[in-house]
């Protein structure tokens, strides 16, 4: 253990200690450093970096709890098994995001979107954008490691190609879900605009009907002499009839104008 610590550059030790260090594959004299940064999808999304040191004889996993390099007993197989488990967990957890987006889409089709719809949409959008960005770096880093090690006879090329394919699959899925989220947002804003337009139209109709009535009320409410219908006993009834007639005429005018449009 002391020998491997002596072999490492101090800057590389600092990189291994960093819990959120970006994915990187670094070639050095006597060892290579592989750090893979992956999202962890629990109740809240987290990001963690897993660091390996690979020497010609062995590989080591950096343990942040003890700040030590744990020998894994094999050069390529042990790192593969660790990464395979992490990436498989990521694949399974991402299915939950797809289900959430599917539920949001279905609620829109059924016109059952709740007030918290945009909050959920923003949270999913933010998380999946981060996932996509992280996986782009992780996939390119894995590609560099495979390209570097494929010349070695003991390198399990198919295993690492499988890891790369799983990363690419999750990345493609993330890009697809982002496209669906964009479509869902457009659909949601269209529905919202339609509801607003219907409300504005209803207010316009109500205003158009009551505007003549307000004019009549304002006119007959003037405290002046000589107003029509002010001299007879049935003046109020006459004004009411006039207001009803104006309402009917206005409503019919709006109705026929709407039919022409």
Number of C-alpha atoms within 10 A of each C-alpha: 10 8 7 14 12 9 12 17 11 11 9 14 17 10 18 25 19 15 14 18 19 19 22 20 20 14 13 12 8 11 18 17 23 22 24 24 22 25 22 18 19 11 6 7 12 13 16 15 18 25 29 22 24 22 18 10 10 15 23 23 21 19 15 14 7 8 11 16 21 15 18 16 13 15 19 21 16 17 22 16 14 12 16 18 12 15 20 15 13 19 18 12 14 21 13 13 17 17 11 15 21 15 12 20 21 14 14 17 13 9 11 12 15 10 8 8 15 13 10 14 17 13 10 19 17 12 18 23 15 16 23 19 13 19 24 16 17 24 20 17 22 23 17 14 19 18 11 12 14 14 10 9 8 11 15 15 17 11 15 23 14 13 22 20 15 18 23 17 14 21 22 15 18 23 16 13 20 19 12 16 21 14 13 20 18 12 15 19 12 12 14 12 12 12 12 12 12 12 12 12 12 12 12 12 16 12 13 15 18 16 15 15 18 13 12 16 14 10 13 16 10 9 8 8 8 8 12 12 14 13 10 9 9 10 13 13 11 14 17 14 12 14 19 13 12 18 18 13 13 17 16 12 11 14 12 10 10 9 7 6 5
